[in-house]
Amino acid sequence: MISLWNRSLQKKASDLHGDTWKIETDQTILENSHAPNWHQYISGSFADFRCSLCRRTWGSSRVQVMFHFHLNGASRQGTIKLRCYKQECRTCKEAEWEDPNFPVENIDVMVERLVKNIRKKCYKENLGEGNGFSVFNGRSDGPHESAHCEACRRGICNQAS
């Protein structure tokens, strides 16, 4: 999964002042707990899920992704920590937290938004006030069941952009 995120990042961030950026997963990062000189960005998108117990599949229109990012100016290396919030099956009693499966098009849009955030926070670029909306080419519909959503339980679903 991380290779899709990094592939999209390389396409979208090829002109970030000659610096090299990479994405790594980190399921331990928490909202508003980033270290000094790190920035946080939360985005959301549609994703599919599959229960590892009963094999049931479902889609959710509001799956949250948290990014913590930092640029080491001396080495010209940027690091992005990625946390995808999980959901659990509504039919299994002992449901496990399942990882989302995002359409490639939706990953591209979230990475595009992330790169804009990096430009503003790490490079102090003035990108204007634009409307901030991106059009998804992938599927974006589907219910969202807050009772089975890790991000809702943590109280961050309403922070998505």
Backbone bond lengths (Angstrom), bond angles and torsions (degrees), N, CA, C in turn:
res aa  C-N    CA-C-N  psi(-1)  N-CA   C-N-CA  omega(-1)  CA-C   N-CA-C  phi
1 M - - - 1.449 - - 1.537 111.30 -
2 I 1.326 117.76 -41.56 1.466 120.19 -175.60 1.529 111.16 -63.95
3 S 1.342 117.00 -26.25 1.462 119.07 179.78 1.532 110.86 -65.27
4 L 1.334 118.17 -34.67 1.466 120.59 176.88 1.522 110.77 -63.92
5 W 1.318 116.57 -42.23 1.467 121.11 179.24 1.528 110.31 -64.40
6 N 1.338 117.54 -45.01 1.463 120.52 -179.10 1.529 111.74 -68.36
7 R 1.325 117.47 -36.26 1.466 120.42 177.33 1.530 109.98 -62.43
8 S 1.315 116.00 -44.51 1.465 120.22 178.69 1.530 110.21 -64.48
9 L 1.330 116.27 -41.91 1.463 120.35 179.27 1.527 110.95 -60.29
10 Q 1.313 118.14 -42.90 1.458 120.44 -178.52 1.523 111.06 -63.23
11 K 1.329 117.37 -35.12 1.471 120.42 177.48 1.523 111.08 -69.89
12 K 1.324 116.74 -42.24 1.469 121.50 -172.78 1.527 113.03 -84.64
13 A 1.336 117.49 -23.62 1.465 120.33 -173.59 1.522 112.98 -113.21
14 S 1.308 117.04 22.91 1.467 120.02 -176.14 1.522 113.15 -66.54
15 D 1.330 117.84 -18.88 1.464 120.06 -177.11 1.529 112.75 -115.39
16 L 1.322 117.50 32.59 1.469 120.22 -179.93 1.530 110.62 -85.76
17 H 1.300 115.56 68.65 1.462 122.99 171.91 1.521 113.49 56.46
18 G 1.333 117.07 27.35 1.462 121.26 178.60 1.518 114.33 78.26
19 D 1.313 117.62 3.32 1.459 120.92 179.67 1.525 110.30 -83.67
20 T 1.311 116.13 155.61 1.455 122.61 179.15 1.526 109.03 -105.25
21 W 1.321 116.12 130.09 1.461 121.81 179.87 1.511 109.99 -120.40
22 K 1.337 116.12 146.32 1.466 120.93 174.84 1.517 109.25 -141.66
23 I 1.327 114.92 151.89 1.463 122.06 178.09 1.523 108.47 -108.84
24 E 1.322 115.23 136.28 1.461 120.90 173.71 1.529 108.34 -133.05
25 T 1.313 116.63 147.99 1.464 119.29 179.23 1.526 109.72 -81.11
26 D 1.319 114.74 146.00 1.460 120.95 177.02 1.532 107.54 -154.18
27 Q 1.311 116.12 96.74 1.464 121.39 -177.54 1.530 112.05 -76.18
28 T 1.331 117.57 2.87 1.464 119.87 -179.20 1.527 112.95 -97.86
29 I 1.342 118.10 -11.76 1.462 118.15 -178.40 1.525 109.73 -67.95
30 L 1.311 114.87 144.33 1.460 121.59 -178.40 1.517 109.71 -121.90
31 E 1.335 116.04 153.44 1.453 120.84 178.56 1.527 109.70 -60.89
32 N 1.319 114.59 137.63 1.464 123.45 177.51 1.521 113.70 58.10
33 S 1.336 117.20 28.70 1.465 119.54 178.97 1.519 111.91 -122.25
34 H 1.313 117.35 18.83 1.453 120.02 -177.36 1.529 110.80 -71.30
35 A 1.324 114.57 150.98 1.460 121.84 -179.37 1.527 110.44 -72.16
36 P 1.344 116.86 163.63 1.465 119.16 175.63 1.531 110.50 -55.56
37 N 1.321 115.60 144.88 1.463 123.97 -177.88 1.523 113.54 70.88
38 W 1.319 117.48 6.13 1.462 122.16 172.75 1.515 107.51 -105.69
39 H 1.313 115.61 149.53 1.462 121.50 179.58 1.523 108.76 -119.65
40 Q 1.331 115.20 155.52 1.456 120.75 179.27 1.518 110.56 -118.94
41 Y 1.324 114.74 141.81 1.465 120.80 174.59 1.526 107.39 -143.52
42 I 1.328 116.48 133.18 1.463 121.90 178.46 1.520 108.28 -118.49
43 S 1.329 115.44 132.34 1.456 121.57 178.64 1.521 108.20 -132.34
44 G 1.304 116.11 168.09 1.457 119.85 179.52 1.508 111.19 -142.76
45 S 1.321 115.36 158.44 1.459 120.37 -178.01 1.520 109.60 -164.49
46 F 1.319 115.10 172.21 1.460 122.10 172.35 1.523 109.00 -75.41
47 A 1.340 116.62 143.95 1.468 122.13 172.94 1.525 109.08 -151.72
48 D 1.319 114.83 159.51 1.460 122.16 174.32 1.520 109.16 -101.60
49 F 1.330 115.28 154.90 1.458 122.51 177.33 1.518 108.70 -133.47
50 R 1.350 116.09 156.09 1.461 122.33 173.04 1.524 107.82 -137.52
51 C 1.328 115.09 127.18 1.459 120.86 178.69 1.527 109.30 -70.70
52 S 1.318 116.27 129.08 1.462 120.11 -179.86 1.533 111.87 -76.25
53 L 1.325 117.75 -11.77 1.466 120.83 179.12 1.524 112.29 -94.19
54 C 1.345 117.52 -57.99 1.470 120.73 -175.34 1.527 112.90 -100.35
55 R 1.320 118.42 -5.88 1.471 125.63 178.92 1.525 113.31 71.29
56 R 1.320 117.80 7.36 1.463 121.82 176.53 1.524 109.19 -60.59
57 T 1.326 117.69 143.88 1.467 121.32 176.45 1.520 108.72 -117.36
58 W 1.324 114.72 151.57 1.463 120.64 175.90 1.516 109.01 -154.83
59 G 1.309 114.36 159.05 1.455 120.78 175.94 1.509 109.26 -113.81
60 S 1.318 115.72 151.27 1.455 120.92 176.95 1.520 108.60 -133.36
61 S 1.317 115.49 135.25 1.463 120.39 -176.17 1.520 112.94 -83.79
62 R 1.320 117.72 -7.12 1.461 119.47 -174.10 1.527 110.37 -139.29
63 V 1.324 115.37 75.82 1.450 121.13 178.84 1.526 107.42 -102.75
64 Q 1.311 116.08 124.98 1.465 120.54 -173.71 1.523 112.31 -91.25
65 V 1.320 114.75 143.47 1.456 122.98 176.86 1.520 107.10 -129.82
66 M 1.340 116.37 128.90 1.463 121.01 178.51 1.526 108.94 -109.46
67 F 1.320 114.57 134.11 1.457 121.51 177.12 1.528 108.27 -118.46
68 H 1.314 117.25 133.26 1.464 122.79 165.88 1.527 104.84 -115.27
69 F 1.339 117.00 131.50 1.462 118.45 -176.72 1.518 111.44 -138.27
70 H 1.333 114.08 153.49 1.467 121.91 -174.37 1.529 108.40 -153.42
71 L 1.334 115.42 139.22 1.460 121.18 174.51 1.516 108.93 -111.18
72 N 1.327 116.32 122.49 1.453 121.64 173.57 1.524 105.83 -90.14
73 G 1.331 115.96 101.23 1.457 121.36 -175.04 1.518 113.73 -61.07
74 A 1.340 117.59 -33.96 1.458 120.72 -177.99 1.524 111.52 -66.54
75 S 1.323 117.10 -42.93 1.469 120.28 -178.50 1.518 112.64 -94.27
76 R 1.349 116.31 -7.76 1.462 122.57 -177.99 1.524 111.48 58.62
77 Q 1.332 114.89 34.98 1.454 122.87 178.47 1.522 109.26 -113.20
78 G 1.314 115.77 129.76 1.448 121.27 175.23 1.520 110.01 -108.49
79 T 1.319 115.92 137.29 1.456 121.14 178.48 1.514 109.02 -119.61
80 I 1.307 115.32 134.35 1.459 122.12 176.70 1.516 107.47 -122.25
81 K 1.328 116.09 123.27 1.456 120.82 174.91 1.521 107.36 -99.25
82 L 1.307 116.44 132.33 1.452 123.91 -173.07 1.522 109.72 -118.41
83 R 1.322 115.21 130.61 1.457 120.61 172.87 1.520 108.48 -128.45
84 C 1.332 116.09 119.40 1.458 121.68 175.55 1.523 107.46 -98.18
85 Y 1.315 116.05 124.17 1.458 119.51 179.64 1.522 109.96 -76.45
86 K 1.310 115.11 143.61 1.461 122.75 -171.60 1.524 111.64 -100.62
87 Q 1.320 114.44 170.00 1.458 120.97 174.07 1.518 108.54 -135.08
88 E 1.338 114.94 160.71 1.454 119.61 178.59 1.527 110.28 -117.69
89 C 1.303 115.18 153.91 1.462 122.21 179.60 1.526 109.68 -65.90
90 R 1.321 116.05 136.67 1.460 119.38 -178.68 1.523 112.59 -81.50
91 T 1.339 117.43 -13.55 1.462 119.29 -176.43 1.528 114.23 -99.78
92 C 1.318 118.55 -19.75 1.466 120.96 -178.58 1.521 111.06 -90.73
93 K 1.334 115.83 131.98 1.463 120.40 -179.94 1.520 111.93 -65.42
94 E 1.312 116.85 -43.39 1.466 122.08 -178.45 1.529 109.88 -102.56
95 A 1.317 115.82 45.82 1.462 120.94 -174.60 1.524 112.05 -60.31
96 E 1.309 114.39 143.19 1.460 121.26 176.08 1.524 108.61 -99.85
97 W 1.330 116.44 158.42 1.466 120.94 174.97 1.514 107.51 -75.59
98 E 1.326 115.57 121.96 1.465 121.62 -177.08 1.525 110.84 -103.34
99 D 1.332 115.61 144.40 1.466 122.00 178.30 1.528 110.62 -77.15
100 P 1.330 117.02 143.93 1.465 120.15 176.71 1.520 111.56 -76.54
101 N 1.316 114.95 154.02 1.456 122.15 174.02 1.525 106.61 -121.23
102 F 1.341 116.42 103.49 1.457 122.13 -176.08 1.522 110.99 -87.35
103 P 1.335 118.39 139.35 1.463 120.11 169.90 1.536 109.18 -61.21
104 V 1.317 116.69 145.05 1.468 121.48 -178.61 1.522 111.11 -54.84
105 E 1.338 116.97 -39.91 1.463 120.37 -178.97 1.526 111.22 -61.20
106 N 1.314 117.09 -36.66 1.460 120.70 -179.05 1.528 111.12 -74.48
107 I 1.329 117.02 -35.12 1.467 120.21 173.36 1.519 108.90 -60.26
108 D 1.332 116.88 -44.38 1.468 120.85 -179.70 1.532 111.59 -58.61
109 V 1.320 117.04 -42.20 1.467 120.31 -179.55 1.528 110.54 -67.93
110 M 1.333 117.40 -42.72 1.472 119.09 179.12 1.526 111.16 -64.72
111 V 1.328 117.48 -38.90 1.471 120.77 178.59 1.526 109.73 -67.60
112 E 1.328 117.27 -38.26 1.468 120.25 177.05 1.537 110.19 -59.53
113 R 1.319 116.54 -44.70 1.473 120.78 177.40 1.520 111.34 -63.98
114 L 1.327 116.20 -40.56 1.469 121.11 178.43 1.528 110.62 -61.28
115 V 1.334 116.85 -45.61 1.470 120.56 -179.11 1.533 110.24 -61.62
116 K 1.320 117.82 -38.26 1.469 120.24 175.78 1.525 110.06 -61.24
117 N 1.310 116.79 -40.79 1.451 121.41 177.77 1.525 111.25 -64.52
118 I 1.323 116.71 -41.63 1.470 121.25 177.77 1.525 109.89 -61.98
119 R 1.332 116.83 -43.52 1.467 120.47 179.56 1.531 111.04 -59.18
120 K 1.321 116.47 -41.71 1.467 120.73 -179.54 1.525 111.95 -70.42
121 K 1.326 116.93 -46.74 1.465 120.73 -171.24 1.531 113.93 -84.35
122 C 1.326 117.74 -39.79 1.462 120.34 -175.83 1.519 113.50 -92.99
123 Y 1.342 116.83 -28.17 1.456 120.31 -176.58 1.530 112.77 -114.20
124 K 1.335 115.60 -0.56 1.472 122.39 177.76 1.529 112.31 55.41
125 E 1.344 116.37 34.04 1.460 120.60 177.83 1.523 109.90 -77.52
126 N 1.315 115.40 140.53 1.455 120.91 175.13 1.524 107.24 -94.73
127 L 1.322 115.71 106.07 1.466 120.14 -176.42 1.512 112.52 -97.72
128 G 1.322 117.10 12.85 1.456 119.80 -179.09 1.515 110.98 78.18
129 E 1.288 114.62 -176.89 1.453 119.75 -175.45 1.509 113.51 -100.24
130 G 1.296 122.29 -0.42 1.458 125.31 -177.98 1.520 115.03 -5.69
131 N 1.298 117.53 168.84 1.453 119.95 -176.84 1.521 113.24 -77.99
132 G 1.336 117.98 -11.82 1.448 120.57 176.12 1.517 114.69 76.75
133 F 1.325 117.89 1.81 1.457 119.82 -178.49 1.518 110.07 -96.15
134 S 1.329 115.32 141.44 1.456 121.70 173.69 1.511 107.51 -122.05
135 V 1.314 116.59 147.40 1.455 120.48 179.74 1.519 108.29 -91.84
136 F 1.323 116.34 128.35 1.455 121.20 176.56 1.518 108.70 -86.41
137 N 1.323 116.37 133.06 1.457 120.22 173.30 1.521 110.09 -86.76
138 G 1.328 116.05 -22.84 1.456 120.30 -178.80 1.513 111.49 -84.98
139 R 1.312 114.93 -178.65 1.458 121.75 -179.88 1.521 109.43 -65.69
140 S 1.320 116.36 138.70 1.467 119.58 -179.47 1.517 111.99 -132.33
141 D 1.326 117.45 1.12 1.458 119.07 -178.00 1.528 110.76 -95.52
142 G 1.294 115.69 172.90 1.455 121.54 179.00 1.507 109.17 129.30
143 P 1.321 116.15 156.26 1.461 119.52 -178.63 1.523 111.16 -74.22
144 H 1.294 114.56 170.49 1.457 120.50 172.24 1.526 106.74 -135.88
145 E 1.316 115.87 118.23 1.457 120.85 -177.24 1.520 109.10 -104.29
146 S 1.306 115.94 98.19 1.463 122.47 -175.92 1.520 113.36 -56.55
147 A 1.321 116.77 -34.24 1.471 120.20 -177.58 1.527 112.32 -64.59
148 H 1.337 117.49 -19.74 1.463 121.69 -177.02 1.525 112.18 -115.35
149 C 1.314 117.18 16.02 1.466 123.06 -175.00 1.527 110.22 -110.02
150 E 1.321 116.11 123.86 1.464 121.83 179.03 1.532 111.18 -61.71
151 A 1.325 117.37 -42.03 1.470 120.71 -178.68 1.524 111.08 -65.30
152 C 1.313 117.76 -39.19 1.473 120.47 177.20 1.525 110.26 -63.15
153 R 1.309 116.00 -42.44 1.466 119.97 179.51 1.526 111.40 -62.42
154 R 1.319 115.95 -29.83 1.473 120.37 178.81 1.529 111.60 -88.78
155 G 1.341 116.81 -6.41 1.455 121.42 176.34 1.510 115.52 78.30
156 I 1.339 118.24 27.84 1.461 119.56 -177.99 1.521 114.64 -113.34
157 C 1.320 119.42 -2.58 1.473 119.54 -178.05 1.524 112.28 -58.13
158 N 1.295 118.79 -36.96 1.455 120.77 -177.64 1.524 112.78 -75.12
159 Q 1.332 118.70 -4.28 1.450 121.41 179.41 1.522 112.44 -90.94
160 A 1.322 117.30 -0.51 1.465 119.92 -177.28 1.510 111.01 -69.10
161 S 1.332 114.81 153.55 1.466 119.80 176.79 1.492 109.66 -112.00
